[in-house]
Amino acid sequence: MPLGSVLSQTRNEKQLAKEKEAKRKRDEKERKKREKKEKKEKAKIPENIEVFPKNFLFKPKFAYPSVIFNVSSRKKNGENFNWKPSIPGVVGAAIRIKKVYVSAAFKLPSDKTLIKQYCDTKYTDVFINIQGRITSWGFFYRDYKGYYLKDYGKFYSNWNEDSLGYPKSNNLHVIEGGLNIGFNFNKNFSLNAAFAQSERQKKSAGSFLMNISERYQRIETDTNIVPPGQKDNYPNLDRLQSGDFLTTLISFGAGYQFVMGKFHLTPVLLAGTGVQFQSYVQSSFKRFWINVPTYVNGRAQFGYNGDNFFANIIYGIEFNTIPIKESRIRLYYQNIEFGLGIRF
């Protein structure tokens, strides 16, 4: 082989060896960096919490929601009454990618018989949650249009339900959207393990909880939501056409998870109050007011949390108030959810 070719081959071999050594050093550096990061992340995980290595979670679910637009007299004069949307059931799914949990549900179609009996409710409900070890962020949007008067018998003595169905308010429209910020003060208690099931709590534990909520609510109506015989008891509500309500709420409570192997039971309850800025339109004028609402949020679940498969039943109830002069509107949201899922 000519001398030039030998020298050229030697240079190429040295260059390849040099590149190989540089690659080995880079890989070694990346490995140490990765191990250091994993060690750091592992150190953050409390002893009582087992985090699943899989980052993707999918959970189909079926739910029975119940929404109540409840009205009572702050002066204890009038009869209470309840408007409800017609929602036969909803199907949906929850997806979790790392710490982001997104849940959406869609109403099952109503047949003509149900629409005639109750009403034709248009409905949207979206919830996005980012759950950390201490802090959680929740974004929600609810939209319900079309309600029926649940307890009409107190106001319509001769109403023929068989032919007319329930009294309806097709233009009663309630919109609500906002942000919840939650705080968990015990790292050995996991709301993720309880409700999202993206990790597992090893032993029973609980925590003091705090929640800050900022929400916007809008009510639209065609001024027929006060039943017959009650207009003198609810004169301001009877004239209501629309209203915008901006509310800041602070609530406190506690949660506890009872762990029995891979089964778990978790009750959570918070209650609080805040300040509400009101701007609403009545038939003859527009009013601005500031009021003090109340707020309650309760949840309970029972579930199985295996290594790959999980299932649970969740019951939730939330209500907040909108005081308008002599009236107190309570917006109740109740939900029974059945879900099962897998992790990837």
The 8 nearest C-alpha neighbors of each residue, nearest first, counted from 0:
[[1, 2, 4, 5, 3, 6, 8, 7],
 [2, 0, 4, 3, 5, 6, 7, 8],
 [1, 3, 5, 4, 6, 0, 7, 8],
 [4, 2, 6, 5, 1, 7, 0, 8],
 [3, 5, 7, 1, 2, 6, 8, 0],
 [6, 4, 2, 8, 3, 7, 9, 1],
 [5, 7, 9, 3, 4, 8, 10, 2],
 [6, 8, 4, 10, 9, 5, 3, 11],
 [9, 7, 11, 5, 10, 6, 4, 12],
 [10, 8, 6, 12, 7, 11, 5, 13],
 [9, 11, 13, 7, 8, 12, 14, 6],
 [12, 10, 14, 8, 13, 9, 15, 7],
 [13, 11, 15, 9, 14, 10, 16, 8],
 [12, 14, 16, 10, 11, 15, 17, 9],
 [13, 15, 11, 17, 12, 16, 10, 18],
 [16, 14, 18, 12, 17, 13, 19, 11],
 [17, 15, 19, 13, 14, 18, 12, 20],
 [16, 18, 14, 20, 15, 19, 13, 21],
 [19, 17, 21, 15, 20, 16, 22, 14],
 [18, 20, 16, 22, 17, 21, 15, 23],
 [19, 21, 23, 17, 22, 18, 16, 24],
 [22, 20, 18, 24, 23, 19, 17, 25],
 [23, 21, 25, 19, 24, 20, 26, 18],
 [24, 22, 20, 26, 21, 25, 27, 19],
 [23, 25, 27, 21, 22, 26, 28, 20],
 [26, 24, 28, 22, 27, 23, 29, 21],
 [27, 25, 29, 23, 28, 24, 30, 22],
 [26, 28, 24, 30, 25, 29, 23, 31],
 [27, 29, 25, 31, 26, 30, 24, 32],
 [30, 28, 32, 26, 27, 31, 33, 25],
 [31, 29, 27, 33, 32, 28, 26, 34],
 [32, 30, 34, 28, 33, 29, 35, 27],
 [31, 33, 29, 35, 30, 34, 28, 36],
 [34, 32, 30, 36, 35, 31, 29, 37],
 [35, 33, 31, 37, 36, 32, 38, 30],
 [34, 36, 38, 32, 33, 37, 31, 39],
 [37, 35, 39, 33, 38, 34, 40, 32],
 [38, 36, 40, 34, 39, 35, 41, 33],
 [39, 37, 41, 35, 36, 40, 34, 42],
 [38, 40, 36, 42, 37, 41, 35, 43],
 [41, 39, 37, 43, 42, 38, 36, 44],
 [40, 42, 38, 43, 44, 39, 37, 36],
 [41, 43, 39, 40, 44, 38, 45, 37],
 [44, 42, 40, 41, 45, 39, 38, 132],
 [43, 45, 41, 42, 46, 48, 40, 50],
 [46, 44, 47, 48, 187, 186, 43, 42],
 [45, 47, 48, 44, 187, 49, 201, 186],
 [46, 48, 201, 187, 45, 200, 202, 49],
 [49, 47, 200, 45, 46, 199, 201, 50],
 [48, 50, 199, 198, 200, 51, 47, 201],
 [51, 49, 198, 52, 48, 199, 197, 44],
 [50, 52, 53, 198, 49, 197, 306, 54],
 [53, 51, 50, 54, 198, 343, 55, 49],
 [52, 54, 51, 343, 55, 342, 56, 97],
 [55, 53, 97, 96, 52, 56, 343, 95],
 [56, 54, 96, 343, 95, 53, 342, 97],
 [57, 55, 342, 95, 94, 341, 343, 96],
 [58, 56, 94, 340, 341, 93, 342, 95],
 [57, 59, 340, 93, 92, 339, 60, 94],
 [60, 58, 92, 338, 91, 339, 93, 340],
 [61, 59, 338, 91, 92, 337, 90, 58],
 [60, 62, 90, 337, 336, 89, 338, 91],
 [63, 61, 336, 89, 335, 88, 64, 337],
 [62, 64, 88, 335, 334, 89, 336, 65],
 [65, 63, 334, 333, 62, 335, 88, 66],
 [64, 66, 333, 332, 334, 67, 63, 86],
 [65, 67, 332, 331, 83, 333, 84, 64],
 [66, 68, 83, 331, 69, 82, 330, 81],
 [67, 69, 82, 330, 81, 329, 83, 331],
 [68, 70, 81, 329, 328, 67, 80, 330],
 [71, 69, 328, 80, 79, 327, 329, 81],
 [70, 72, 79, 327, 326, 73, 328, 78],
 [73, 71, 326, 75, 74, 77, 76, 325],
 [72, 74, 325, 75, 326, 327, 71, 76],
 [73, 75, 72, 76, 325, 77, 326, 232],
 [76, 74, 72, 73, 77, 71, 78, 325],
 [77, 75, 74, 72, 232, 78, 73, 71],
 [78, 76, 232, 72, 75, 229, 79, 71],
 [79, 77, 80, 71, 76, 229, 72, 75],
 [78, 80, 71, 70, 77, 81, 72, 69],
 [79, 81, 70, 69, 150, 78, 71, 82],
 [82, 80, 69, 68, 149, 148, 67, 150],
 [81, 83, 148, 68, 147, 146, 149, 67],
 [84, 82, 67, 146, 147, 66, 68, 149],
 [85, 83, 146, 120, 145, 86, 147, 66],
 [84, 86, 120, 118, 117, 87, 83, 119],
 [85, 87, 88, 84, 106, 120, 64, 65],
 [88, 86, 85, 107, 109, 89, 63, 106],
 [89, 87, 63, 86, 107, 62, 106, 64],
 [90, 88, 106, 105, 62, 107, 61, 104],
 [91, 89, 61, 104, 105, 60, 62, 106],
 [90, 92, 104, 60, 103, 59, 105, 61],
 [91, 93, 59, 58, 60, 102, 103, 104],
 [92, 94, 102, 58, 101, 57, 59, 103],
 [95, 93, 57, 101, 56, 100, 58, 102],
 [94, 96, 100, 56, 99, 55, 97, 101],
 [97, 95, 55, 99, 54, 98, 56, 94],
 [96, 98, 54, 99, 95, 55, 100, 53],
 [99, 97, 129, 130, 96, 100, 95, 131],
 [98, 100, 129, 96, 95, 97, 128, 101],
 [101, 99, 95, 128, 94, 129, 127, 98],
 [102, 100, 127, 94, 93, 128, 126, 95],
 [101, 103, 93, 126, 92, 127, 125, 94],
 [102, 104, 125, 91, 92, 126, 124, 93],
 [105, 103, 91, 90, 89, 124, 92, 106],
 [106, 104, 89, 90, 91, 107, 123, 103],
 [107, 105, 89, 88, 108, 90, 86, 104],
 [106, 108, 89, 88, 105, 109, 87, 90],
 [109, 107, 106, 110, 87, 88, 86, 89],
 [110, 108, 113, 107, 114, 111, 87, 119],
 [109, 111, 112, 113, 114, 108, 115, 119],
 [112, 110, 114, 113, 115, 109, 116, 119],
 [111, 113, 115, 114, 110, 116, 109, 117],
 [114, 112, 116, 115, 111, 110, 117, 109],
 [113, 115, 118, 111, 119, 117, 112, 116],
 [116, 114, 112, 113, 117, 164, 111, 118],
 [117, 115, 164, 113, 114, 165, 112, 118],
 [116, 118, 114, 165, 115, 113, 147, 164],
 [119, 117, 114, 85, 120, 115, 147, 146],
 [118, 120, 114, 145, 121, 85, 117, 169],
 [119, 121, 145, 144, 85, 84, 118, 122],
 [122, 120, 144, 143, 145, 119, 123, 142],
 [121, 123, 143, 142, 120, 144, 124, 106],
 [124, 122, 142, 141, 125, 143, 105, 121],
 [123, 125, 141, 140, 104, 142, 103, 126],
 [126, 124, 103, 140, 139, 102, 141, 123],
 [125, 127, 139, 102, 138, 101, 103, 140],
 [128, 126, 101, 138, 137, 100, 102, 139],
 [127, 129, 137, 100, 136, 99, 101, 130],
 [130, 128, 99, 136, 135, 98, 100, 137],
 [131, 129, 135, 98, 128, 136, 134, 132],
 [130, 132, 134, 135, 133, 129, 98, 136],
 [131, 133, 134, 186, 130, 189, 183, 135],
 [132, 134, 183, 131, 182, 184, 186, 135],
 [135, 133, 182, 131, 181, 132, 183, 130],
 [134, 136, 130, 181, 131, 129, 180, 182],
 [137, 135, 180, 129, 128, 179, 130, 181],
 [136, 138, 128, 179, 178, 127, 129, 180],
 [139, 137, 178, 127, 126, 177, 128, 179],
 [140, 138, 126, 176, 177, 125, 127, 137],
 [139, 141, 176, 125, 124, 175, 126, 177],
 [142, 140, 124, 175, 123, 174, 176, 125],
 [141, 143, 174, 123, 122, 173, 175, 124],
 [144, 142, 122, 173, 121, 172, 174, 145],
 [143, 145, 172, 121, 120, 171, 173, 170],
 [144, 146, 169, 120, 171, 170, 84, 168],
 [147, 145, 84, 83, 168, 82, 169, 167],
 [146, 148, 167, 83, 82, 166, 117, 168],
 [149, 147, 82, 166, 151, 150, 81, 167],
 [148, 150, 81, 151, 82, 147, 83, 165],
 [151, 149, 152, 148, 81, 80, 153, 154],
 [150, 152, 153, 154, 148, 149, 155, 166],
 [153, 151, 155, 154, 150, 156, 158, 157],
 [152, 154, 151, 155, 150, 156, 78, 80],
 [153, 155, 152, 151, 227, 156, 226, 228],
 [156, 154, 158, 152, 157, 151, 153, 227],
 [155, 157, 158, 152, 154, 153, 151, 159],
 [158, 156, 155, 159, 152, 154, 160, 153],
 [157, 159, 155, 156, 160, 152, 163, 151],
 [160, 158, 161, 162, 163, 157, 164, 165],
 [159, 161, 164, 163, 162, 165, 158, 116],
 [162, 160, 159, 164, 163, 116, 165, 158],
 [161, 163, 160, 159, 164, 116, 115, 158],
 [164, 162, 160, 161, 159, 165, 116, 115],
 [165, 163, 116, 160, 161, 162, 115, 117],
 [164, 166, 117, 160, 116, 147, 167, 148],
 [167, 165, 148, 147, 164, 151, 168, 163],
 [168, 166, 147, 169, 146, 165, 148, 118],
 [167, 169, 146, 170, 171, 147, 145, 224],
 [168, 170, 145, 171, 167, 146, 144, 118],
 [169, 171, 168, 220, 145, 172, 221, 144],
 [172, 170, 220, 145, 168, 169, 219, 144],
 [171, 173, 144, 219, 218, 143, 170, 220],
 [172, 174, 218, 143, 217, 142, 144, 219],
 [175, 173, 142, 217, 216, 141, 143, 218],
 [176, 174, 216, 141, 215, 140, 142, 217],
 [177, 175, 140, 139, 215, 214, 141, 216],
 [176, 178, 214, 213, 139, 138, 215, 140],
 [177, 179, 138, 213, 137, 212, 214, 139],
 [180, 178, 212, 137, 211, 136, 181, 138],
 [181, 179, 136, 211, 210, 135, 212, 137],
 [180, 182, 210, 135, 134, 209, 179, 211],
 [183, 181, 134, 209, 133, 208, 210, 184],
 [182, 184, 133, 208, 185, 134, 206, 207],
 [183, 185, 206, 207, 182, 133, 208, 186],
 [186, 184, 206, 187, 188, 183, 205, 207],
 [187, 185, 188, 45, 132, 184, 133, 189],
 [186, 188, 47, 185, 45, 48, 189, 204],
 [189, 187, 205, 186, 204, 185, 206, 190],
 [190, 188, 191, 192, 187, 200, 193, 186],
 [191, 189, 193, 192, 194, 188, 195, 130],
 [192, 190, 195, 189, 193, 196, 194, 197],
 [193, 191, 196, 198, 199, 189, 190, 197],
 [192, 194, 190, 191, 196, 195, 265, 189],
 [193, 195, 196, 191, 192, 190, 300, 313],
 [194, 196, 191, 197, 192, 193, 190, 100],
 [197, 195, 192, 198, 191, 194, 193, 304],
 [196, 198, 195, 191, 192, 51, 199, 50],
 [199, 197, 50, 192, 196, 51, 49, 191],
 [200, 198, 192, 49, 48, 201, 50, 196],
 [199, 201, 48, 202, 47, 192, 49, 189],
 [202, 200, 47, 48, 199, 49, 258, 203],
 [203, 201, 258, 200, 47, 204, 257, 259],
 [202, 204, 257, 258, 256, 201, 205, 200],
 [205, 203, 188, 256, 255, 202, 187, 257],
 [206, 204, 255, 188, 254, 256, 185, 203],
 [207, 205, 185, 254, 253, 184, 208, 188],
 [206, 208, 253, 184, 252, 183, 254, 209],
 [209, 207, 253, 252, 183, 182, 251, 206],
 [208, 210, 251, 182, 250, 181, 252, 211],
 [209, 211, 181, 250, 180, 249, 182, 251],
 [212, 210, 249, 180, 248, 179, 181, 250],
 [211, 213, 179, 248, 178, 247, 180, 214],
 [212, 214, 247, 178, 177, 246, 248, 179],
 [215, 213, 177, 246, 176, 245, 178, 212],
 [214, 216, 245, 176, 175, 244, 177, 246],
 [217, 215, 175, 244, 174, 243, 245, 214],
 [216, 218, 243, 174, 242, 173, 244, 175],
 [217, 219, 173, 242, 241, 172, 174, 220],
 [220, 218, 241, 172, 171, 240, 173, 217],
 [221, 219, 171, 240, 222, 170, 241, 172],
 [220, 222, 223, 240, 170, 171, 219, 224],
 [223, 221, 220, 240, 239, 238, 237, 224],
 [222, 224, 221, 225, 237, 168, 220, 226],
 [223, 225, 222, 226, 168, 237, 220, 171],
 [224, 226, 237, 223, 230, 229, 227, 236],
 [227, 225, 229, 224, 154, 228, 230, 223],
 [228, 226, 229, 154, 225, 230, 155, 223],
 [227, 229, 230, 226, 154, 231, 232, 225],
 [230, 228, 232, 231, 227, 226, 77, 233],
 [229, 231, 233, 232, 234, 228, 237, 225],
 [232, 230, 234, 229, 233, 228, 77, 237],
 [231, 233, 77, 229, 230, 234, 76, 72],
 [232, 234, 230, 236, 231, 235, 237, 229],
 [235, 233, 237, 231, 230, 236, 232, 238],
 [236, 234, 237, 238, 233, 239, 324, 325],
 [235, 237, 239, 238, 233, 234, 326, 323],
 [238, 236, 234, 235, 239, 225, 222, 233],
 [237, 239, 281, 282, 236, 235, 222, 240],
 [240, 238, 281, 236, 237, 222, 241, 280],
 [241, 239, 220, 281, 280, 222, 221, 219],
 [242, 240, 219, 280, 218, 279, 239, 220],
 [279, 241, 243, 218, 217, 278, 280, 244],
 [242, 244, 217, 278, 216, 279, 277, 218],
 [243, 245, 277, 216, 276, 215, 217, 246],
 [246, 244, 215, 276, 275, 214, 216, 277],
 [247, 245, 275, 214, 274, 213, 244, 248],
 [246, 248, 213, 273, 274, 212, 275, 214],
 [249, 247, 273, 212, 272, 211, 246, 213],
 [250, 248, 211, 271, 272, 210, 273, 212],
 [249, 251, 271, 270, 210, 209, 269, 272],
 [252, 250, 209, 269, 270, 208, 271, 210],
 [251, 253, 269, 208, 268, 207, 209, 270],
 [254, 252, 207, 208, 206, 268, 267, 269],
 [253, 255, 267, 205, 206, 266, 268, 207],
 [254, 205, 256, 265, 204, 266, 206, 257],
 [257, 255, 265, 203, 204, 264, 205, 258],
 [256, 258, 203, 264, 263, 265, 255, 259],
 [259, 257, 263, 203, 202, 262, 260, 256],
 [260, 258, 262, 263, 261, 257, 202, 203],
 [259, 261, 262, 258, 263, 201, 202, 303],
 [260, 262, 304, 303, 259, 305, 263, 258],
 [263, 261, 303, 259, 260, 302, 258, 304],
 [262, 264, 258, 257, 302, 301, 259, 303],
 [265, 263, 301, 257, 256, 300, 302, 258],
 [264, 266, 256, 300, 299, 255, 257, 193],
 [267, 265, 299, 254, 298, 255, 300, 268],
 [268, 266, 254, 298, 297, 253, 299, 265],
 [267, 269, 297, 252, 253, 296, 254, 298],
 [270, 268, 252, 251, 296, 250, 295, 297],
 [271, 269, 295, 250, 294, 251, 296, 252],
 [272, 270, 250, 294, 249, 293, 251, 295],
 [271, 273, 293, 248, 294, 292, 249, 250],
 [274, 272, 248, 247, 291, 249, 292, 275],
 [273, 275, 291, 247, 246, 290, 292, 248],
 [274, 276, 246, 290, 245, 289, 291, 277],
 [277, 275, 289, 245, 244, 288, 246, 290],
 [278, 276, 244, 288, 287, 289, 243, 275],
 [277, 279, 287, 243, 242, 286, 244, 288],
 [242, 280, 278, 286, 241, 285, 243, 277],
 [279, 281, 285, 241, 240, 242, 284, 239],
 [282, 280, 239, 238, 240, 284, 283, 285],
 [281, 283, 238, 284, 240, 239, 280, 222],
 [282, 284, 281, 285, 280, 238, 239, 240],
 [285, 283, 281, 280, 282, 286, 279, 238],
 [286, 284, 280, 279, 281, 287, 278, 283],
 [285, 287, 279, 278, 280, 288, 284, 281],
 [288, 286, 278, 277, 279, 285, 289, 276],
 [287, 289, 277, 276, 278, 286, 290, 275],
 [290, 288, 276, 275, 277, 291, 274, 287],
 [291, 289, 275, 274, 292, 288, 276, 322],
 [290, 292, 274, 273, 275, 293, 272, 289],
 [293, 291, 320, 272, 321, 273, 290, 274],
 [294, 292, 272, 320, 319, 271, 291, 295],
 [293, 295, 319, 271, 270, 272, 318, 320],
 [296, 294, 270, 318, 317, 269, 271, 319],
 [297, 295, 317, 269, 268, 316, 270, 318],
 [296, 298, 268, 316, 267, 315, 269, 317],
 [299, 297, 315, 267, 314, 266, 316, 268],
 [300, 298, 266, 314, 265, 313, 267, 315],
 [301, 299, 313, 265, 312, 264, 314, 302],
 [302, 300, 264, 312, 311, 263, 265, 313],
 [303, 301, 311, 310, 263, 262, 312, 304],
 [302, 304, 262, 310, 309, 261, 311, 305],
 [305, 303, 309, 261, 262, 302, 196, 310],
 [306, 304, 308, 309, 307, 261, 303, 199],
 [305, 307, 308, 304, 51, 309, 342, 341],
 [308, 306, 342, 341, 305, 309, 343, 304],
 [307, 309, 341, 305, 340, 306, 304, 342],
 [308, 310, 304, 303, 305, 340, 339, 341],
 [311, 309, 339, 303, 302, 338, 340, 304],
 [312, 310, 302, 301, 338, 337, 303, 339],
 [311, 313, 337, 301, 300, 336, 302, 338],
 [314, 312, 300, 336, 335, 299, 311, 315],
 [315, 313, 335, 299, 334, 298, 300, 336],
 [316, 314, 298, 334, 333, 297, 299, 313],
 [315, 317, 333, 297, 332, 296, 298, 334],
 [318, 316, 296, 332, 295, 331, 297, 333],
 [317, 319, 331, 330, 295, 294, 332, 329],
 [318, 320, 294, 293, 330, 329, 295, 292],
 [319, 321, 329, 292, 328, 293, 322, 330],
 [320, 322, 328, 327, 292, 329, 323, 319],
 [323, 321, 327, 326, 328, 320, 324, 290],
 [324, 322, 326, 325, 327, 321, 236, 235],
 [323, 325, 326, 322, 235, 327, 73, 236],
 [326, 324, 73, 72, 323, 74, 233, 327],
 [327, 325, 72, 323, 324, 73, 322, 71],
 [326, 328, 322, 71, 70, 321, 73, 72],
 [329, 327, 70, 321, 320, 69, 322, 326],
 [330, 328, 320, 69, 319, 68, 331, 318],
 [329, 331, 68, 318, 319, 67, 320, 69],
 [332, 330, 318, 67, 66, 317, 329, 333],
 [333, 331, 66, 317, 316, 65, 318, 330],
 [334, 332, 316, 65, 315, 64, 66, 331],
 [333, 335, 64, 315, 314, 63, 65, 336],
 [334, 336, 314, 63, 62, 313, 64, 315],
 [337, 335, 62, 313, 312, 61, 334, 338],
 [338, 336, 312, 61, 60, 62, 311, 313],
 [337, 339, 60, 311, 310, 59, 336, 61],
 [340, 338, 310, 58, 309, 59, 311, 60],
 [339, 341, 58, 309, 57, 308, 310, 59],
 [340, 342, 308, 307, 57, 56, 309, 343],
 [341, 343, 56, 307, 55, 53, 57, 308],
 [342, 55, 53, 56, 341, 54, 307, 57]]
